[in-house]
Amino acid sequence: MAERTAERQKLYSLLGDLPPRERGVTAETIKETEYESYLVETLVLDLNGLEPVPAYFVKPKKITGKLPAVLYNHAHGGEYEIGKEELLAGRKFLQRPVYAAELAGRGYAVLCIDAWAFGERRGRTESEIFKGMLWSGQVLWGMMVYDSLKAVDYLTLRPEVDGGRIGTVGISMGGIMAWWLAALDERIRVCVDLCALIDFQTLIESRGLDRHGVYSYVPGLLKHFSTASINGLIAPRPHLSLAGQADLQTPAAGVAKIDREMRIVYQNYQRPEAWQVRSYSHSGHYETAAMRREVLAFFGQWL
């Protein structure tokens, strides 16, 4: 236990100069919108003390007791204007219904925030933010992870939410955030990532670095961690990873490599069933109908 705590602290320390982890979280409700089966609160959160963080909080209309909650992490896709809107409106690479309706319809509360440079936080480019932060000792990915950690803090403050039943999910950039977040924060009880299980070394060997934006590159990371060792910090909590074998952004050889290592880790915890990888032949960087079915079934089983 102490060793894993030290590993998390080391991983967190690589994320640059961050605001105090213990700072409080406040929220302002802008409006509430009613849909057929769920309600959407439009929020502005103070997570980092540096800039406001717009967010959506979705909950079923009929609430009975404390709800399990999912922190939904939006994707990148080069579409900076979308951000948290992905939760309500979907994306071209996602199935229908949208995740807000899908999850709320199954009794989950859902929170999604605009990441740095996205949605209502756009204006400065990703590159500009990355470079400015680097000069001042910050790391863009570190600031994004920090906001997500504080978003979990906010979820635990919601009276409708069962703080012991919080999961996270996302595709592409959102999926990378899901497994980083779950590795760093044990309050995440279930992790699901889609098109996001990238073995760092395999990506280098396949000359795939330029298939990803600068946002997720952390100085010095490979001196201390592999993708598998980060994901190993999630064990023995349930973790589902979904990938397309034709997805060049997540090379299939790397997914298979991580799968082999994670099978050993979860077997050592005597929880082999809690680690699941589904790799789909001929699928690319998008969610298939089969993937959506797996996501919902996994949350249904474990959260």
C-alpha positions as CSV (number, residue, x, y, z in Angstrom):
1,M,0.0,0.0,0.0
2,A,2.7,2.4,1.0
3,E,4.7,1.6,-2.2
4,R,1.7,2.3,-4.4
5,T,1.0,5.6,-2.6
6,A,4.6,6.6,-3.3
7,E,4.2,5.7,-6.9
8,R,1.1,7.9,-7.2
9,Q,2.9,10.7,-5.5
10,K,5.8,10.3,-7.9
11,L,3.5,10.3,-10.9
12,Y,1.7,13.4,-9.7
13,S,5.0,15.2,-9.1
14,L,5.8,14.9,-12.8
15,L,2.8,17.0,-13.7
16,G,4.5,20.4,-13.1
17,D,3.7,23.2,-10.7
18,L,0.0,22.7,-9.8
19,P,-2.3,24.6,-7.5
20,P,-2.7,23.2,-4.0
21,R,-4.5,19.9,-4.1
22,E,-6.4,20.7,-0.9
23,R,-8.0,24.0,-2.2
24,G,-11.7,24.1,-2.0
25,V,-14.2,23.9,-4.9
26,T,-17.1,26.3,-5.5
27,A,-19.9,26.2,-8.1
28,E,-22.3,28.7,-9.6
29,T,-25.4,27.4,-11.3
30,I,-26.2,29.3,-14.5
31,K,-29.4,27.5,-15.5
32,E,-31.2,24.2,-15.5
33,T,-32.6,22.6,-18.6
34,E,-35.2,19.9,-18.7
35,Y,-35.0,17.0,-21.2
36,E,-37.4,14.2,-21.5
37,S,-35.9,11.9,-18.9
38,Y,-33.1,14.0,-17.3
39,L,-32.1,17.5,-16.1
40,V,-29.0,19.4,-17.1
41,E,-27.4,22.0,-14.8
42,T,-25.1,24.5,-16.6
43,L,-22.4,25.3,-14.1
44,V,-19.3,27.4,-13.7
45,L,-16.9,25.8,-11.3
46,D,-13.9,27.2,-9.5
47,L,-11.5,24.3,-9.6
48,N,-8.0,25.8,-9.9
49,G,-8.2,29.5,-8.9
50,L,-6.8,30.5,-12.3
51,E,-9.7,30.5,-14.7
52,P,-13.4,29.5,-14.4
53,V,-14.3,25.9,-15.6
54,P,-17.7,25.6,-17.3
55,A,-19.4,22.3,-16.8
56,Y,-22.6,20.2,-17.2
57,F,-24.1,18.2,-14.4
58,V,-26.7,15.7,-15.6
59,K,-29.1,13.8,-13.4
60,P,-32.2,11.6,-13.9
61,K,-35.5,13.3,-13.3
62,K,-36.6,10.7,-10.9
63,I,-34.0,10.4,-8.1
64,T,-34.3,7.7,-5.5
65,G,-31.5,7.8,-2.9
66,K,-27.9,8.5,-3.7
67,L,-26.9,8.0,-7.3
68,P,-23.7,6.5,-8.7
69,A,-21.9,9.1,-10.8
70,V,-19.7,9.2,-13.8
71,L,-17.1,11.8,-14.7
72,Y,-17.3,12.0,-18.4
73,N,-14.1,13.2,-20.1
74,H,-14.6,14.7,-23.6
75,A,-12.4,14.0,-26.6
76,H,-10.0,16.3,-28.6
77,G,-10.7,15.7,-32.3
78,G,-9.2,19.1,-33.2
79,E,-12.7,20.5,-32.6
80,Y,-11.9,23.0,-29.8
81,E,-15.4,24.5,-29.8
82,I,-17.1,21.3,-28.6
83,G,-15.6,20.4,-25.2
84,K,-18.3,19.5,-22.7
85,E,-21.0,19.7,-25.5
86,E,-19.9,16.2,-26.5
87,L,-21.9,14.9,-23.5
88,L,-25.1,16.4,-24.7
89,A,-24.7,16.5,-28.5
90,G,-22.3,13.6,-29.2
91,R,-19.6,13.5,-31.8
92,K,-19.2,12.0,-35.3
93,F,-17.1,9.2,-33.8
94,L,-19.6,8.3,-31.1
95,Q,-22.7,6.1,-31.1
96,R,-26.2,7.3,-30.4
97,P,-27.9,8.0,-28.0
98,V,-25.6,10.6,-26.6
99,Y,-23.9,9.7,-23.3
100,A,-26.0,12.1,-21.3
101,A,-29.2,10.3,-22.2
102,E,-27.6,6.9,-22.1
103,L,-26.1,7.2,-18.6
104,A,-28.9,9.2,-17.0
105,G,-31.4,6.8,-18.4
106,R,-29.6,4.1,-16.4
107,G,-29.7,6.0,-13.2
108,Y,-26.3,7.7,-13.2
109,A,-25.4,11.3,-12.5
110,V,-22.9,12.6,-14.9
111,L,-20.4,15.5,-14.8
112,C,-18.4,16.9,-17.7
113,I,-16.1,19.9,-17.7
114,D,-14.5,21.9,-20.5
115,A,-10.8,21.0,-20.5
116,W,-8.2,23.7,-21.0
117,A,-8.5,25.2,-24.6
118,F,-11.9,23.6,-25.2
119,G,-15.5,24.7,-25.2
120,E,-16.0,27.9,-23.4
121,R,-12.3,27.9,-22.4
122,R,-11.1,28.2,-26.0
123,G,-9.6,31.4,-27.3
124,R,-5.9,30.7,-26.7
125,T,-4.7,27.8,-28.8
126,E,-3.6,24.5,-27.3
127,S,0.0,25.3,-28.5
128,E,0.0,28.7,-26.9
129,I,-1.2,27.4,-23.6
130,F,1.3,24.5,-23.7
131,K,4.2,26.9,-24.4
132,G,3.2,29.5,-21.8
133,M,2.8,26.9,-19.1
134,L,6.1,25.2,-19.9
135,W,7.9,28.5,-19.5
136,S,6.4,28.9,-16.0
137,G,7.0,25.4,-14.8
138,Q,3.6,24.1,-15.5
139,V,2.5,21.2,-17.8
140,L,-0.7,21.4,-19.8
141,W,-1.6,17.8,-19.1
142,G,-0.9,18.3,-15.4
143,M,-3.3,21.2,-15.3
144,M,-5.9,19.2,-17.2
145,V,-5.5,16.3,-14.8
146,Y,-5.6,18.6,-11.8
147,D,-9.0,20.0,-13.0
148,S,-10.3,16.5,-13.3
149,L,-9.2,15.6,-9.8
150,K,-11.0,18.7,-8.5
151,A,-14.0,17.7,-10.5
152,V,-14.1,14.5,-8.5
153,D,-14.0,16.6,-5.4
154,Y,-17.0,18.5,-6.7
155,L,-18.9,15.3,-7.4
156,T,-18.4,14.2,-3.8
157,L,-20.0,17.4,-2.6
158,R,-23.2,16.9,-4.6
159,P,-26.0,15.7,-2.3
160,E,-27.4,13.4,-5.0
161,V,-24.1,11.5,-5.5
162,D,-22.9,8.4,-3.7
163,G,-19.2,9.3,-3.2
164,G,-18.3,5.6,-3.0
165,R,-19.7,4.9,-6.5
166,I,-17.8,7.1,-8.9
167,G,-16.7,6.0,-12.3
168,T,-15.0,7.7,-15.3
169,V,-15.2,7.2,-19.0
170,G,-14.0,8.9,-22.2
171,I,-12.8,8.3,-25.8
172,S,-9.4,9.3,-27.3
173,M,-8.1,12.2,-25.2
174,G,-11.0,11.6,-22.8
175,G,-10.0,7.9,-22.5
176,I,-6.4,8.9,-21.7
177,M,-7.8,11.2,-19.0
178,A,-9.9,8.3,-17.6
179,W,-6.9,6.0,-17.0
180,W,-4.7,8.8,-15.7
181,L,-7.4,9.9,-13.3
182,A,-8.2,6.4,-12.0
183,A,-4.5,5.7,-11.5
184,L,-4.1,8.9,-9.4
185,D,-7.4,8.8,-7.5
186,E,-8.7,5.8,-5.7
187,R,-12.1,7.4,-5.4
188,I,-12.6,6.4,-9.0
189,R,-14.1,2.9,-8.5
190,V,-14.5,2.0,-12.2
191,C,-12.5,3.1,-15.2
192,V,-13.6,2.7,-18.9
193,D,-11.5,4.0,-21.8
194,L,-12.1,3.9,-25.5
195,C,-9.5,4.2,-28.2
196,A,-7.0,5.5,-25.6
197,L,-4.7,2.6,-24.4
198,I,-1.4,3.9,-25.9
199,D,1.8,2.1,-25.1
200,F,4.3,5.0,-25.1
201,Q,7.3,2.9,-26.4
202,T,5.3,1.2,-29.1
203,L,4.0,4.7,-30.2
204,I,7.6,5.8,-30.5
205,E,8.7,2.7,-32.4
206,S,5.8,3.0,-34.8
207,R,6.7,6.7,-35.4
208,G,3.2,7.7,-34.2
209,L,4.0,10.6,-31.9
210,D,2.7,13.2,-34.3
211,R,-0.7,11.4,-34.4
212,H,-1.3,13.0,-31.0
213,G,-1.5,16.6,-29.9
214,V,1.1,18.1,-27.5
215,Y,-1.4,18.2,-24.6
216,S,-0.5,14.8,-23.1
217,Y,3.2,15.0,-23.2
218,V,4.8,15.1,-19.7
219,P,8.5,15.9,-19.3
220,G,10.5,13.1,-17.9
221,L,7.6,10.6,-17.8
222,L,9.4,7.7,-19.5
223,K,12.3,7.9,-17.0
224,H,9.9,6.6,-14.4
225,F,6.7,5.1,-15.9
226,S,5.4,3.0,-18.7
227,T,1.8,3.0,-19.8
228,A,1.4,-0.3,-18.1
229,S,2.9,0.9,-14.8
230,I,0.5,3.8,-14.7
231,N,-2.5,1.6,-15.5
232,G,-1.3,-0.9,-12.9
233,L,-2.0,1.7,-10.2
234,I,-5.7,1.3,-11.0
235,A,-5.6,-2.4,-10.0
236,P,-7.5,-4.1,-8.5
237,R,-10.4,-1.7,-9.3
238,P,-12.4,-2.6,-12.4
239,H,-11.0,-1.3,-15.7
240,L,-12.3,-1.9,-19.2
241,S,-10.3,-0.8,-22.2
242,L,-11.8,-0.8,-25.8
243,A,-9.7,-0.5,-28.9
244,G,-9.8,-0.9,-32.7
245,Q,-7.1,-3.0,-34.2
246,A,-6.9,-0.6,-37.2
247,D,-6.6,2.5,-34.9
248,L,-3.1,3.9,-35.7
249,Q,-3.4,6.2,-32.7
250,T,-3.4,3.2,-30.4
251,P,-1.1,0.7,-32.1
252,A,-2.5,-2.9,-31.7
253,A,0.9,-4.3,-30.6
254,G,1.0,-1.8,-27.8
255,V,-2.5,-2.7,-26.6
256,A,-1.6,-6.3,-26.6
257,K,1.6,-5.6,-24.7
258,I,-0.3,-3.7,-22.0
259,D,-3.0,-6.4,-21.8
260,R,-0.3,-9.0,-21.1
261,E,1.2,-7.0,-18.3
262,M,-2.2,-6.1,-16.8
263,R,-3.4,-9.7,-16.8
264,I,-0.4,-10.5,-14.5
265,V,-1.1,-7.5,-12.2
266,Y,-4.8,-8.3,-11.8
267,Q,-4.1,-12.0,-11.4
268,N,-1.7,-11.1,-8.5
269,Y,-4.6,-9.3,-6.9
270,Q,-6.8,-12.4,-7.5
271,R,-9.2,-10.1,-9.5
272,P,-8.6,-11.3,-13.1
273,E,-12.2,-10.6,-14.1
274,A,-11.8,-6.9,-13.2
275,W,-9.4,-6.2,-16.1
276,Q,-11.0,-6.4,-19.5
277,V,-9.7,-5.5,-22.9
278,R,-11.8,-5.7,-26.1
279,S,-10.0,-5.3,-29.3
280,Y,-12.1,-5.1,-32.5
281,S,-10.9,-6.2,-35.9
282,H,-11.0,-3.6,-38.6
283,S,-12.2,-0.9,-36.2
284,G,-10.5,2.5,-36.2
285,H,-10.5,5.5,-33.9
286,Y,-14.2,5.6,-33.2
287,E,-16.8,3.9,-30.9
288,T,-18.7,1.0,-32.4
289,A,-22.1,-0.3,-31.4
290,A,-20.4,-3.3,-29.7
291,M,-18.1,-0.9,-27.7
292,R,-21.1,1.0,-26.5
293,R,-22.8,-2.2,-25.4
294,E,-19.6,-3.2,-23.5
295,V,-19.3,0.2,-21.8
296,L,-22.9,0.1,-20.4
297,A,-22.6,-3.5,-19.4
298,F,-19.3,-2.9,-17.5
299,F,-20.8,0.1,-15.6
300,G,-23.9,-2.0,-14.9
301,Q,-21.8,-4.8,-13.4
302,W,-19.3,-2.8,-11.4
303,L,-20.7,0.6,-10.6
